[in-house]
Amino acid sequence: MRIPFDTLYHELVRLHLQVGFSPDRAALSARLFTEATRDGVASHGLNRIPRFVEMIRRGTIDVDAIPIQAGGFGAVEQWDGRGGPGNLNAHACMARALTLSEKYGLGCVALRNTNHWMRGGSYGWQAAEAGALGMCWTNTMPNLPAWGAREASVGNNPIIIAVPRPDGHVVLDMAMSQFSYGTLESYRRQGKVLPADGGFDSEGNLTRDPAAIEATGRALPIGLWKGSGLAMVLDLMASLLSGGRATHQISTDIHAETGLSQVFLAFNLHRLHSSDEAARIADDIVAFVHAAAPITQGESVYYPGERTRSVREENETLGIPVDPEVWAQVQAL
């Protein structure tokens, strides 16, 4: 089913107010959830709302907690999220990194003691819309096997890299698993198999069955051993820079996954290039990628974030696709 953007947004504002958010924080959090769903990432938008509310009710998320600075020097700062809503903490820390980049050319904010940030790409788009080159990542509970291991010992630790461009920002948003657990859930709900192998079943065989992968917790790292290694170093950097918890210290209970560590970087390109020059460099790279011959005749070669724009435009016109079961569950909360 499809529902208008404003309908979804106002329903989520109502729900946020009911669970104790102040009006301004309810508006921002609801907007972030709604925009993620509009952009085709319901797994980290509307579909996350029931778990989000449950974590608030259990006391894992403190709706009133606002991040505070805990240390730093120059362009590098440490912040403590104090167990507050992960999306609001992340949005505030990317905003702070952007402010630092205006002064130093580069801003780095390392955040500890926070919660799941929902769609990580939101903060890449936030940086790009401000005209900055943005980068951020988070650690997670151990939910990905290190290469060669039978059990999860690293996180899927999403990383986002965003490059501003007047004709369409380039925004890479990816987890360290071939498919995030939110995506696995979405495929399972729709009764679909994955388009490629996404993990291992109970017998240790690669499978496209999302439910089988959820059951074993053995998702496939991107690039096999390379993704496993990247997941580990992202965890190291996030915990060392923030002074917060590492993956092995985070609960594997989905309703108690808290105390995460994250890093937000913003680069002020205007210190290096004029706006026209920066746009020319980015446009030349995009044009070269677009000019590559596609494998399948009649299809296109896309840059990261390009299809998000078309999905966004379609859903703003026709309404946002939502899972009727999830929508009913949210309305009943």
N, C-alpha and C positions, 0 to 999 in steps of 0.2 A: 504494500500500500504506500501511497505518497501523501505527505502532508506539507503544507506551506511552512517556509522558514519561520515566520513569525509565530505560527501555532506551536511549533516545537520549542522555540525559544521561550515563549511566555509560560508554557507548561513547566519547563525546567527552572525558570525563575521562581515560579510558585513553589516547586518542590524544594529548591534551595532555601527559600524563606521559611518553609515549614520545618526544616531540620536545623535552623538556627543561624543561617548566614545573615549578615547585615545587607541592606539593599544594594549597595554598590558592589560588594564582593559577590553577591548572588548574581548580579547582572553580568559581571565579567566571567565568572565560572560557567554560567549558562551559555554565554556566547561562545566560549571555547568548545564546550561540548557540542553545541549546535553546528558550529562551523566545521568541526571534524566530521560530523555525520553528513553534512551537506557536501563535503569534499570526497565522500565515498569511503570514509574510515569509521563506519559505525562501530566497528570492533573496539575502538578507543574513544567513541563518542557515546551515543545513546545506549549502546549495549553494555557499557560500563556502569551506567547509573545505578542499577540495583546493588552491585558490589560496593560502589562508592557510598551509597546511603547506609549499607550494612556496616561498613568500616567506621562511619561516623557514629552510628548507634552503639557500636562496641567500644568507642573511645579511641580507636586507632588513629583517626583523623580528628584534629581539634579545629573546628571551623573558625575559631576566633584568633588562632595563632598567626602572627605576622613575622616573617623572617627578620633577624637582626644581624648586624655585622659582628663577626667574632674575631677578626684579625685581618692582616694584610699589609702590603707595602706597595706604594705606587699604583700601577695599573692592575695589580693582582690583589683580590680580596677574598676572604673566607666569610661565608654567611651560615647561620644556623636557622634551618627551617622550622624548628620547634614543633615538629609533628603536624604542621598545618597542611591544608589542601595542596596536593602536589602540583596541580595546574596553576594555582595562584602563586605559589612559591616560585615556580619556574618562570612564569611570566614576569614577576618582579625582578628576578635575577638576570634575565636577558635584558630587561630595561636598564638595570644598573650597569651591565656590561656595555651597553650602547652609550650610556652617559660617560663612562670611563674612556671609551674609545674617542669621544669628542675631545677629551683633554689630552690623552696620551697617544692617540692613533690606534691603540689596542686596549681592549678591556677584557679582563678575565675574572669571572666570579665563580668560585668553587663553593658548592652548597652541600651541607650535610644535614642529617636528621630530617629528611623530607619524605614525602609519600609519592606514589606513582604519579607521573606527570601527564598521564593520559596520552594524547597524540603528541609525540615529540616534534613532529613537523610544524606544529603551531608556532614554536619559538624560532624555527628557521624562517618561516614566513614573516614573523614579527620583525626579525632583523632585516630581511630583504626589503620589506615595506618601508623601513627606516633608511634604506639606502646603504646598509652596511653588509659586509660579508660576514655571515654568522656560522658558528659551529657549536654544537652541544652534544653531550652524551650523558647517559646515566648507567649506573649498575643496577642489577636486579637480584632477586633470589636466585640460588643455583637451580637453573632449569634447562641446562644445555650440557651434554657430555663433552668434556675435553676430548680431543681426538685420541682414540685408542682406549677410552674409558667406557665402562659399562653403565656408569651412573653419572648423574648431573654433578658437575663440580665447578662450572663457570656459569655466568649469567648470559642471557641473550643480548644484554647491554646495547640498546639502540644508539645509533649515531646519526646526527643530522648535519648536513653541510648545505648552506644556502648562499647563492650568488645573486645579487640584485641586477635586474636588467629591465629597462623600460618596456620592452616588447614581450616580457614574460620571465619572471624569476626562475632560476634554476634551483630546485630544492630536492636534495637527495635525503630520503628518510628511510632508514633501513635498520632492522634488527640483525643480530649476529646469527640468527637461525634462518634457514631458507624461507620459512613462514613463521611469523610471530604467533604466539599462542592465541592472541585475539583473532587472527586470521583463521587459524585452525578451528576455533569455535564458530566463526561465521560460516565456514564451509560445512561444518557438521550440522549446524542449524538448517542450512539450505539443502541438506541431503546430497551434497556434491563431493566428488573426489577432487584432490588437488591436481593442478595442471602439470606438476612434476613431483618427483619423490621429495617428501618433506621430512622423513624421519624413519625410525625403526619400529617394527611391531614387536610383540612379546617373544617371537622366535629369533629376533635379531636380523630380520630381513627388511630391506628398504621398502617403504610403502607410500602410497598416495592416500591412504585412508586417514582422515584427520582424527577420528575417534581413537584409532589404534595408537596414534602418536601421542595423543593426550593421555592415554592410559599408561603408556610406558614412561612418558616424560623424556623420551630420547629423540628430541628434534635434531634435524641435520644441520650442522653449522654451515654457513655460507663458505664456499671455497674449501670445504672439508677441513684440513688441518690449519689452513690460513685463517678461516673464520674463528676457529677455536683459539688460536694464538692472539688474534685481534681482540676477542672478547676478554681475554685475560689481561692484556696490557691496558685496555680501557678501564677495567676495574682497578688496576694498580694506580693509574693516573688519577681517577676520580677520588679514591680513598686517600691517596697521599696528598693531593692538592687541597682537599676539603678538611682533612683530619677526621673523616667520618668512617662509617662502617664499610667493610668490604663484603663481597658477595657471600663468602662463607659465614658471615656473621648475621645474615638476614634470614628471617623465618621463611620456611617453605609453605606455611599456611597462607592461602591467598587472601584471607581476611586480616592477616597480621604482617603482611609484607610492608614493613615500614623501616625508617632509619636509612633510607637510600642516600647515595652520594652522587652528585652531578656536577658537571662543569659547563660553563657558558662563556663563549668567546665571541667578541665582536671586533671586526677590523674596519676602521674608517678609511674607505677607499679614496675619499676626497683629499686625503693627505698625500696620496701618491699619484692620482690622475685627476684630470678634469672629468666632469660628468660625461661629456661627449667621448672622451678617449676611453674611459672605462666601458661605456656602452659598445664602442666599436670593437674592442678586444673580445668582449663576451659574445657579441653578435657574430663575429668571424668564426669563433669556435662552434657556436650553435649551427651556423650555416654549413660548415664543413661536415658536421654530424648528419644534418638533414640531407646532404647531397649523397650520402652513402647509399648504394643500391640495396633495397630491402631483400630479405630472403624470399618472401612471398610477394609475387607481383601484385600491385594494387594496394599494398599496405604501406605504412610510413615508418620511418625511424624516428623515435622520440627522444627528447632529452628529459632528465628527471624533473618531474613536476609539470610537464607539458600537458599530460592527460588530465591532471588534477584541474586545470583551468576549464577544459571542456566539460568534465563531470560537474564542476561547480556551476557553470552557465546553464547546463541542462536541468540541474536540480533546483536552481533558483527560478527557472521558468515553469517546470512541470510539477515541482514539489519534491521533497526529500524522501527517498525510499526508506521505509522503516519496516522492521520485522513486526507484524501485527501482535505476536505474542509478547515481545519485549515492550511494545508501545502500551499494551493493556497493563502489563506489569508495572510500568512506570507511572501510569495514570492512577493506579491503585495504591501507590506508596503514600 
